[in-house]
Amino acid sequence: PLVDETRETSVPGVFACGNVLHVHDLVDHVSEEAALAGRHAGRLAGPGAKHGAGSRVASGEGSGADSGSDGGESRDVSGTVDIRPGEGVRAVVPQKLLRIAPDDEPVSLYFRVSRIFGRCRVRLLATAPDGTRLLADSSRSRATPGEMDRLELAGDRLAAARRARDLVLSVEEAAP
């Protein structure tokens, strides 16, 4: 399923996390995602919450994902930024980033590479009407498809990501 950084799916009020989204290598990551989804699900169920208010995950248009034709209502696409795997990345979760932050928490992008890399760089590019901007450039000593990796966004980088048209996460060999 497609999820935003709160792990809410394209069906309002339905959250997904852990190995339902992608196979984690460490139970710690599954637990982190479960706690995150639980916190945000609790906010929807809390006093004064309106079910589906502020629903933001796209139905999957243009992403090659399920269009939400399972009979459930899809949520509004205007409030999200698509996060797509680029060169060297097989998959990334979440696939959507909310334009309006639900809280001040950093956002972790979990991903798997598409092949084995030695020294490499993880790059997050943001596209906007005025061009493309590098938001993150992080080095790794190695990356393999069998190991989940993550890139954390916080502060100015996260704010810039929320203003982008879309985000592309890629991995490339580092210069020797």
Residue frames as a rotation matrix with the C-alpha (Angstrom) as fourth column:
PRO 1
0.563 0.826 0.000 0.00
0.826 -0.563 0.000 0.00
0.000 0.000 -1.000 0.00
LEU 2
-0.179 -0.539 0.823 0.98
0.402 -0.803 -0.439 3.63
0.898 0.252 0.361 -0.46
VAL 3
0.478 0.303 -0.825 1.56
0.879 -0.160 0.450 5.50
0.005 -0.940 -0.342 2.81
ASP 4
0.591 -0.341 0.731 2.57
-0.147 -0.937 -0.318 8.95
0.793 0.081 -0.604 3.96
GLU 5
-0.434 -0.898 0.068 5.08
-0.241 0.042 -0.970 9.58
0.868 -0.437 -0.235 6.74
THR 6
-0.250 0.416 0.874 2.38
-0.966 -0.047 -0.254 8.92
-0.064 -0.908 0.413 9.39
ARG 7
-0.980 -0.144 0.136 1.86
-0.109 0.965 0.239 5.50
-0.166 0.220 -0.961 7.72
GLU 8
-0.016 1.000 -0.005 -1.75
-0.224 -0.009 -0.975 6.36
-0.975 -0.015 0.224 6.82
THR 9
-0.599 -0.147 0.787 -2.77
0.609 0.554 0.568 4.65
-0.519 0.820 -0.242 3.56
SER 10
-0.954 0.281 0.106 -4.85
-0.095 -0.617 0.781 5.99
0.285 0.735 0.615 0.69
VAL 11
0.000 0.958 -0.285 -7.92
0.491 0.248 0.835 4.81
0.871 -0.140 -0.471 2.62
PRO 12
-0.103 -0.042 0.994 -8.76
-0.551 -0.830 -0.092 7.41
0.828 -0.557 0.063 5.31
GLY 13
0.399 0.246 0.883 -8.10
-0.917 0.083 0.390 6.14
0.022 -0.966 0.259 8.82
VAL 14
0.990 -0.130 0.057 -6.32
0.130 0.991 -0.007 2.97
-0.055 0.014 0.998 7.69
PHE 15
0.437 -0.898 0.045 -2.66
-0.881 -0.418 0.222 2.71
-0.181 -0.137 -0.974 8.64
ALA 16
0.945 -0.250 -0.209 -0.01
0.172 0.927 -0.332 0.20
0.277 0.278 0.920 7.56
CYS 17
0.470 -0.836 0.283 3.48
-0.882 -0.452 0.130 -0.40
0.019 -0.310 -0.950 8.92
GLY 18
0.041 -0.581 0.813 6.29
-0.559 0.661 0.501 -2.87
-0.828 -0.475 -0.297 9.35
ASN 19
-0.781 -0.470 0.410 6.50
-0.026 0.681 0.732 -5.94
-0.623 0.561 -0.544 7.16
VAL 20
0.272 0.906 0.325 3.09
0.596 0.106 -0.796 -5.19
-0.755 0.410 -0.511 5.64
LEU 21
0.802 -0.005 -0.598 4.81
-0.329 -0.839 -0.433 -2.35
-0.499 0.544 -0.675 3.75
HIS 22
0.459 -0.764 -0.454 8.25
-0.533 0.171 -0.828 -3.83
0.710 0.622 -0.329 3.17
VAL 23
0.760 -0.202 -0.618 10.34
0.486 0.808 0.333 -6.50
0.432 -0.553 0.712 4.80
HIS 24
0.654 -0.543 0.527 12.49
-0.703 -0.693 0.159 -5.04
0.279 -0.475 -0.835 7.57
ASP 25
0.013 -0.744 -0.668 15.74
-0.045 0.667 -0.743 -6.64
0.999 0.040 -0.024 8.65
LEU 26
-0.908 -0.396 -0.139 15.49
0.158 -0.015 -0.987 -5.49
0.389 -0.918 0.076 12.25
VAL 27
-0.053 0.918 -0.394 12.51
0.926 0.193 0.324 -5.77
0.374 -0.348 -0.860 14.55
ASP 28
-0.446 -0.175 -0.878 13.57
0.620 -0.768 -0.162 -2.35
-0.646 -0.616 0.451 15.91
HIS 29
-0.985 0.076 -0.156 12.53
-0.164 -0.692 0.703 -0.73
-0.055 0.718 0.694 12.62
VAL 30
-0.439 0.877 -0.194 9.20
0.446 0.400 0.801 -2.58
0.780 0.265 -0.567 12.67
SER 31
-0.064 0.380 -0.923 8.62
0.994 -0.062 -0.095 -1.34
-0.094 -0.923 -0.374 16.22
GLU 32
-0.779 -0.268 -0.566 9.51
0.246 -0.962 0.117 2.25
-0.576 -0.048 0.816 15.24
GLU 33
-0.879 0.476 0.000 7.01
-0.148 -0.274 0.950 2.17
0.453 0.836 0.311 12.38
ALA 34
-0.213 0.831 -0.514 4.32
0.732 0.485 0.479 0.60
0.647 -0.275 -0.711 14.56
ALA 35
-0.276 0.060 -0.959 4.76
0.832 -0.485 -0.270 3.29
-0.481 -0.872 0.084 17.22
LEU 36
-0.944 -0.108 -0.313 4.64
-0.057 -0.878 0.475 6.02
-0.326 0.466 0.823 14.56
ALA 37
-0.661 0.745 -0.084 1.47
0.047 0.153 0.987 4.63
0.749 0.649 -0.137 12.95
GLY 38
-0.155 0.607 -0.780 -0.13
0.920 0.377 0.111 4.12
0.361 -0.700 -0.616 16.37
ARG 39
-0.626 -0.137 -0.768 0.56
0.510 -0.817 -0.269 7.70
-0.590 -0.560 0.581 17.46
HIS 40
-0.933 0.221 -0.285 -1.01
-0.354 -0.714 0.604 9.11
-0.070 0.665 0.744 14.33
ALA 41
-0.482 0.806 -0.343 -3.96
0.315 0.525 0.791 6.70
0.817 0.273 -0.507 14.35
GLY 42
-0.307 0.313 -0.899 -4.58
0.949 0.029 -0.314 7.74
-0.072 -0.949 -0.306 17.97
ARG 43
-0.859 -0.037 -0.511 -4.71
0.059 -0.998 -0.028 11.38
-0.509 -0.054 0.859 16.90
LEU 44
-0.765 0.626 -0.155 -7.47
-0.271 -0.094 0.958 10.55
0.585 0.775 0.241 14.42
ALA 45
-0.120 0.735 -0.667 -9.42
0.561 0.605 0.565 8.80
0.819 -0.307 -0.485 17.15
GLY 46
-0.779 -0.317 -0.541 -8.75
0.625 -0.337 -0.704 11.44
0.041 -0.887 0.461 19.82
PRO 47
0.026 0.818 -0.575 -11.20
0.725 -0.412 -0.552 13.99
-0.688 -0.403 -0.604 21.21
GLY 48
0.349 0.243 -0.905 -12.41
-0.213 -0.920 -0.329 16.45
-0.912 0.308 -0.269 18.59
ALA 49
-0.755 -0.655 -0.019 -10.80
-0.195 0.198 0.961 14.57
-0.626 0.729 -0.277 15.71
LYS 50
0.380 0.827 -0.413 -12.77
-0.721 -0.014 -0.692 14.38
-0.579 0.561 0.592 12.50
HIS 51
0.145 -0.313 0.939 -12.39
0.298 0.918 0.260 11.07
-0.943 0.242 0.227 10.71
GLY 52
0.251 -0.128 0.960 -10.65
0.960 0.158 -0.230 11.64
-0.122 0.979 0.162 7.42
ALA 53
0.983 0.072 -0.172 -10.01
0.063 -0.997 -0.054 15.33
-0.175 0.043 -0.984 8.13
GLY 54
0.373 -0.895 -0.244 -6.77
-0.801 -0.444 0.402 16.35
-0.468 0.046 -0.883 6.56
SER 55
0.557 -0.154 0.816 -6.58
0.290 0.957 -0.018 13.11
-0.778 0.247 0.577 4.60
ARG 56
0.430 -0.536 -0.726 -3.62
-0.637 -0.751 0.177 13.40
-0.640 0.387 -0.664 2.30
VAL 57
-0.455 -0.726 0.515 -2.28
-0.103 0.617 0.780 10.28
-0.884 0.302 -0.356 0.66
ALA 58
-0.360 0.250 -0.899 -2.73
-0.916 -0.280 0.288 10.01
-0.180 0.927 0.330 -3.09
SER 59
0.641 0.682 0.352 -4.71
-0.549 0.728 -0.411 7.26
-0.537 0.069 0.841 -4.73
GLY 60
0.088 -0.710 0.699 -1.58
0.290 0.689 0.664 6.21
-0.953 0.144 0.266 -6.60
GLU 61
0.941 0.283 0.187 -2.11
0.260 -0.246 -0.934 8.12
-0.218 0.927 -0.305 -9.85
GLY 62
0.761 -0.648 -0.028 1.12
-0.451 -0.498 -0.740 8.40
0.465 0.576 -0.672 -11.77
SER 63
0.089 -0.772 0.629 3.09
-0.974 0.066 0.218 6.24
-0.210 -0.632 -0.746 -9.35
GLY 64
-0.370 -0.196 -0.908 2.38
-0.569 0.820 0.055 2.83
0.734 0.537 -0.416 -10.80
ALA 65
-0.980 0.034 0.198 0.65
-0.156 0.489 -0.858 1.84
-0.126 -0.872 -0.473 -7.58
ASP 66
-0.498 0.867 -0.002 -2.83
0.865 0.497 0.062 0.54
0.055 0.029 -0.998 -6.92
SER 67
-0.705 0.243 0.666 -5.31
0.077 -0.908 0.412 3.27
0.705 0.342 0.622 -7.73
GLY 68
-0.899 0.375 0.228 -7.42
-0.320 -0.205 -0.925 2.58
-0.300 -0.904 0.304 -4.68
SER 69
-0.365 0.796 -0.483 -10.12
-0.780 0.022 0.625 0.82
0.508 0.605 0.613 -6.71
ASP 70
-0.889 -0.011 -0.458 -10.77
0.195 0.896 -0.398 -1.58
0.415 -0.443 -0.795 -3.84
GLY 71
0.066 0.993 -0.094 -14.08
0.690 0.023 0.723 0.15
0.721 -0.113 -0.684 -3.12
GLY 72
0.149 -0.065 -0.987 -12.63
0.900 -0.405 0.162 2.40
-0.410 -0.912 -0.001 -0.42
GLU 73
0.981 0.179 0.072 -12.45
0.193 -0.915 -0.355 6.15
0.003 0.362 -0.932 -0.77
SER 74
0.043 -0.988 0.147 -9.11
0.922 -0.017 -0.386 7.56
0.384 0.152 0.911 -1.84
ARG 75
0.350 0.021 -0.936 -7.72
0.679 -0.695 0.238 10.60
-0.645 -0.719 -0.258 -0.13
ASP 76
0.974 0.100 -0.202 -6.90
-0.020 -0.854 -0.520 14.02
-0.224 0.510 -0.830 -1.57
VAL 77
0.471 -0.835 0.283 -3.69
0.877 0.408 -0.255 14.20
0.098 0.369 0.924 -3.64
SER 78
0.593 -0.206 0.779 -3.08
0.180 -0.909 -0.377 17.94
0.785 0.363 -0.501 -3.36
GLY 79
0.819 -0.200 0.538 -1.60
-0.561 -0.478 0.676 17.79
0.122 -0.856 -0.503 0.12
THR 80
0.685 -0.576 0.445 1.26
0.151 0.710 0.688 15.41
-0.713 -0.404 0.573 -0.63
VAL 81
0.223 -0.735 -0.640 4.64
-0.960 -0.280 -0.013 15.22
-0.170 0.617 -0.768 -2.34
ASP 82
0.966 0.074 -0.249 5.46
-0.148 0.944 -0.295 11.98
0.214 0.322 0.922 -4.21
ILE 83
0.138 -0.942 0.305 8.62
-0.815 0.067 0.575 10.16
-0.562 -0.328 -0.759 -3.09
ARG 84
0.926 0.220 -0.307 9.93
-0.374 0.656 -0.656 7.91
0.057 0.722 0.689 -5.84
PRO 85
0.418 -0.827 0.377 12.82
0.280 0.512 0.812 5.45
-0.864 -0.234 0.445 -6.10
GLY 86
0.676 -0.298 -0.674 15.46
-0.704 -0.532 -0.471 6.63
-0.218 0.793 -0.569 -8.55
GLU 87
0.396 -0.635 -0.663 18.58
-0.454 0.492 -0.742 5.06
0.798 0.595 -0.094 -10.00
GLY 88
-0.577 -0.760 -0.300 19.94
-0.201 0.488 -0.849 2.28
0.792 -0.430 -0.434 -7.79
VAL 89
-0.776 0.386 0.498 16.89
-0.545 -0.015 -0.838 2.17
-0.316 -0.923 0.222 -5.47
ARG 90
-0.872 0.470 -0.136 14.36
0.343 0.785 0.515 -0.66
0.349 0.403 -0.846 -5.64
ALA 91
0.203 0.977 -0.057 11.76
0.643 -0.090 0.760 0.74
0.738 -0.191 -0.647 -3.23
VAL 92
-0.881 -0.393 0.265 11.24
0.079 -0.673 -0.735 3.57
0.467 -0.626 0.624 -0.75
VAL 93
0.210 0.914 -0.347 8.75
0.719 0.096 0.688 4.01
0.662 -0.394 -0.638 2.12
PRO 94
0.075 0.997 0.015 6.91
0.299 -0.008 -0.954 6.26
-0.951 0.076 -0.299 2.69
GLN 95
-0.384 -0.124 0.915 5.86
0.919 0.044 0.392 7.03
-0.089 0.991 0.097 -0.88
LYS 96
0.335 0.560 0.758 4.17
0.511 -0.783 0.354 10.30
0.792 0.269 -0.548 0.11
LEU 97
-0.708 -0.491 -0.507 5.19
0.703 -0.427 -0.568 13.27
0.063 -0.759 0.648 2.22
LEU 98
0.379 0.899 -0.217 2.57
0.917 -0.396 -0.041 15.57
-0.123 -0.184 -0.975 3.70
ARG 99
-0.060 -0.354 0.934 2.88
0.506 -0.817 -0.277 19.21
0.861 0.456 0.228 2.63
ILE 100
0.262 0.192 0.946 1.63
-0.672 -0.667 0.321 20.31
0.692 -0.720 -0.045 6.05
ALA 101
-0.670 -0.665 -0.329 3.60
-0.216 0.599 -0.771 18.70
0.710 -0.445 -0.545 8.85
PRO 102
0.413 0.831 -0.372 1.49
0.158 0.337 0.928 16.70
0.897 -0.442 0.008 11.31
ASP 103
0.923 -0.237 -0.303 4.18
0.293 -0.077 0.953 17.34
-0.249 -0.969 -0.001 13.97
ASP 104
0.656 -0.736 -0.170 7.82
-0.753 -0.655 -0.071 18.38
-0.059 0.174 -0.983 14.30
GLU 105
0.520 -0.442 0.731 9.22
-0.041 0.842 0.538 14.85
-0.853 -0.310 0.419 14.06
PRO 106
-0.469 -0.692 -0.549 12.00
-0.735 -0.038 0.677 14.03
-0.489 0.721 -0.490 11.59
VAL 107
0.731 0.674 -0.109 10.94
-0.601 0.559 -0.572 11.74
-0.325 0.483 0.813 8.73
SER 108
-0.342 -0.813 0.471 12.86
-0.388 0.579 0.717 8.54
-0.856 0.062 -0.514 7.96
LEU 109
0.474 0.357 -0.805 12.89
-0.880 0.211 -0.425 7.32
0.018 0.910 0.414 4.38
TYR 110
0.066 -0.390 0.919 13.42
-0.283 0.875 0.392 3.54
-0.957 -0.286 -0.052 4.41
PHE 111
0.588 0.113 -0.801 14.80
-0.805 -0.012 -0.593 2.07
-0.077 0.994 0.084 1.20
ARG 112
0.405 -0.502 0.764 16.44
0.216 0.865 0.453 -0.91
-0.888 -0.019 0.459 -0.44
VAL 113
-0.207 -0.568 -0.796 19.02
-0.750 -0.430 0.502 -0.62
-0.628 0.701 -0.338 -3.17
SER 114
0.753 0.576 -0.318 18.59
-0.624 0.472 -0.623 -2.51
-0.209 0.668 0.714 -6.44
ARG 115
0.675 -0.611 -0.414 22.10
0.174 0.676 -0.716 -4.00
0.717 0.411 0.563 -6.51
ILE 116
0.556 -0.572 -0.602 25.27
0.789 0.135 0.600 -4.29
-0.262 -0.809 0.527 -4.41
PHE 117
0.762 -0.362 0.538 27.22
-0.054 -0.862 -0.504 -1.05
0.646 0.354 -0.676 -4.04
GLY 118
-0.139 -0.832 -0.536 30.68
0.910 0.106 -0.400 -0.51
0.390 -0.544 0.743 -2.57
ARG 119
-0.666 -0.101 -0.739 31.36
0.458 -0.838 -0.298 3.05
-0.589 -0.536 0.604 -1.43
CYS 120
-0.376 0.625 0.684 28.27
0.813 -0.133 0.568 4.95
0.446 0.769 -0.458 -2.51
ARG 121
-0.990 0.134 -0.037 26.25
-0.109 -0.916 -0.387 8.12
-0.086 -0.379 0.921 -2.11
VAL 122
-0.258 0.966 0.006 22.58
0.956 0.256 -0.140 8.32
-0.137 -0.030 -0.990 -1.20
ARG 123
-0.994 -0.104 -0.021 21.03
0.096 -0.966 0.241 11.40
-0.045 0.238 0.970 -2.79
LEU 124
-0.087 0.994 -0.064 17.60
0.852 0.040 -0.522 12.97
-0.517 -0.100 -0.850 -2.40
LEU 125
-0.956 -0.190 0.224 16.60
0.289 -0.741 0.606 15.33
0.051 0.644 0.763 -5.20
ALA 126
-0.133 0.922 -0.365 13.61
0.500 -0.256 -0.828 17.66
-0.856 -0.292 -0.427 -5.04
THR 127
-0.716 -0.016 0.698 12.00
0.661 -0.336 0.670 18.93
0.224 0.942 0.251 -8.20
ALA 128
-0.080 0.651 -0.755 10.10
0.496 -0.630 -0.597 22.18
-0.865 -0.422 -0.272 -8.24
PRO 129
0.829 0.466 0.307 8.87
0.493 -0.353 -0.795 24.57
-0.262 0.811 -0.522 -10.93
ASP 130
0.815 -0.548 -0.190 12.16
-0.570 -0.816 -0.091 26.49
-0.105 0.183 -0.978 -10.67
GLY 131
0.081 -0.821 -0.565 14.39
-0.736 0.333 -0.590 23.42
0.672 0.463 -0.577 -11.11
THR 132
0.670 0.029 -0.742 15.95
0.281 0.915 0.290 20.52
0.687 -0.403 0.605 -9.22
ARG 133
0.274 -0.542 0.795 17.63
-0.823 -0.559 -0.098 20.86
0.497 -0.628 -0.599 -5.84
LEU 134
-0.217 -0.435 -0.874 19.83
0.188 0.860 -0.475 18.41
0.958 -0.267 -0.104 -3.92
LEU 135
0.571 0.524 0.632 18.30
-0.525 -0.358 0.772 18.03
0.631 -0.773 0.070 -0.44
ALA 136
0.678 -0.364 0.638 20.49
-0.479 0.440 0.760 15.26
-0.557 -0.821 0.124 0.93
ASP 137
0.524 -0.630 -0.573 23.81
-0.438 0.378 -0.816 13.69
0.731 0.678 -0.078 -0.03
SER 138
0.547 -0.226 0.806 25.01
-0.763 0.262 0.592 10.99
-0.345 -0.938 -0.029 2.34
SER 139
-0.143 -0.680 -0.719 27.85
-0.827 0.481 -0.291 8.52
0.544 0.553 -0.631 1.94
ARG 140
0.823 0.311 0.475 27.80
-0.506 0.783 0.363 4.82
-0.259 -0.539 0.801 2.76
SER 141
-0.276 -0.944 0.180 30.70
-0.749 0.329 0.575 2.36
-0.602 0.024 -0.798 2.92
ARG 142
-0.995 0.070 -0.066 28.46
0.008 0.739 0.674 -0.20
0.096 0.670 -0.736 1.20
ALA 143
-0.226 0.970 0.092 24.82
-0.825 -0.140 -0.547 -0.95
-0.517 -0.200 0.832 0.42
THR 144
-0.996 -0.064 -0.055 23.20
-0.083 0.868 0.489 -4.26
0.016 0.492 -0.871 -0.47
PRO 145
-0.365 0.923 -0.121 19.65
-0.487 -0.079 0.870 -5.24
0.793 0.376 0.478 -1.49
GLY 146
-0.064 0.311 -0.948 19.46
0.515 0.824 0.235 -7.58
0.855 -0.474 -0.213 1.50
GLU 147
-0.528 -0.181 -0.830 19.76
0.837 -0.274 -0.473 -4.73
-0.142 -0.945 0.296 4.02
MET 148
0.595 0.760 0.261 17.20
0.754 -0.640 0.144 -2.02
0.277 0.111 -0.954 4.65
ASP 149
-0.660 -0.749 -0.054 18.74
0.734 -0.628 -0.260 1.46
0.160 -0.211 0.964 4.78
ARG 150
0.498 0.855 -0.143 17.30
0.866 -0.498 0.038 4.79
-0.038 -0.143 -0.989 5.77
LEU 151
-0.639 -0.543 0.545 17.80
0.558 -0.815 -0.158 8.48
0.530 0.204 0.823 5.25
GLU 152
-0.026 0.625 -0.780 16.50
0.945 -0.240 -0.223 10.89
-0.327 -0.743 -0.584 7.86
LEU 153
-0.338 0.035 0.940 15.05
0.496 -0.843 0.209 14.28
0.800 0.537 0.268 6.96
ALA 154
0.206 0.385 -0.900 14.68
0.953 -0.286 0.096 17.02
-0.220 -0.878 -0.426 9.54
GLY 155
-0.155 -0.314 -0.937 14.78
0.386 -0.892 0.236 20.80
-0.909 -0.325 0.259 9.87
ASP 156
-0.104 0.046 -0.994 15.42
-0.635 -0.772 0.031 22.83
-0.765 0.634 0.109 6.72
ARG 157
-0.936 -0.269 -0.229 15.82
-0.347 0.581 0.736 19.74
-0.064 0.768 -0.637 4.52
LEU 158
-0.629 0.770 0.106 12.41
0.712 0.626 -0.318 18.44
-0.311 -0.125 -0.942 5.59
ALA 159
0.059 0.643 -0.764 10.79
0.117 -0.764 -0.634 21.87
-0.991 -0.052 -0.120 5.11
ALA 160
-0.435 -0.296 -0.850 12.26
-0.764 -0.378 0.523 22.09
-0.477 0.877 -0.062 1.59
ALA 161
-0.992 0.087 0.092 11.04
0.118 0.898 0.423 18.56
-0.046 0.431 -0.901 0.81
ARG 162
-0.295 0.948 -0.121 7.48
0.656 0.109 -0.747 19.54
-0.695 -0.299 -0.654 1.79
ARG 163
0.160 0.318 -0.935 7.60
-0.330 -0.875 -0.354 22.40
-0.930 0.365 -0.035 -0.77
ALA 164
-0.799 -0.586 -0.137 8.84
-0.339 0.250 0.907 20.22
-0.497 0.771 -0.398 -3.66
ARG 165
0.049 0.757 -0.651 6.76
-0.988 0.132 0.078 18.92
0.145 0.640 0.755 -6.56
ASP 166
0.945 0.180 -0.273 8.28
-0.132 0.974 0.186 15.48
0.299 -0.140 0.944 -6.02
LEU 167
0.292 -0.854 0.430 11.30
-0.861 -0.039 0.508 13.77
-0.417 -0.518 -0.747 -4.47
VAL 168
0.796 -0.143 -0.587 13.59
-0.261 0.795 -0.548 11.15
0.545 0.590 0.596 -5.99
LEU 169
0.536 -0.619 0.574 15.88
-0.607 0.190 0.772 8.99
-0.587 -0.762 -0.274 -3.83
SER 170
0.840 -0.318 -0.439 18.86
-0.236 0.513 -0.825 7.49
0.488 0.797 0.356 -5.68
VAL 171
0.621 -0.731 0.284 22.08
-0.110 0.277 0.954 5.66
-0.776 -0.624 0.092 -4.90
GLU 172
0.895 -0.406 -0.184 25.24
-0.193 0.020 -0.981 5.86
0.402 0.914 -0.060 -7.00
GLU 173
0.464 -0.825 -0.322 28.80
0.863 0.504 -0.047 4.64
0.201 -0.256 0.946 -6.72
ALA 174
0.843 -0.269 -0.466 31.07
0.012 -0.856 0.517 7.15
-0.538 -0.441 -0.718 -5.00
ALA 175
0.723 -0.676 -0.141 34.12
-0.381 -0.221 -0.898 8.48
0.576 0.703 -0.417 -6.80
PRO 176
0.561 -0.552 -0.617 37.27
0.667 0.743 -0.059 6.62
0.490 -0.378 0.785 -5.75
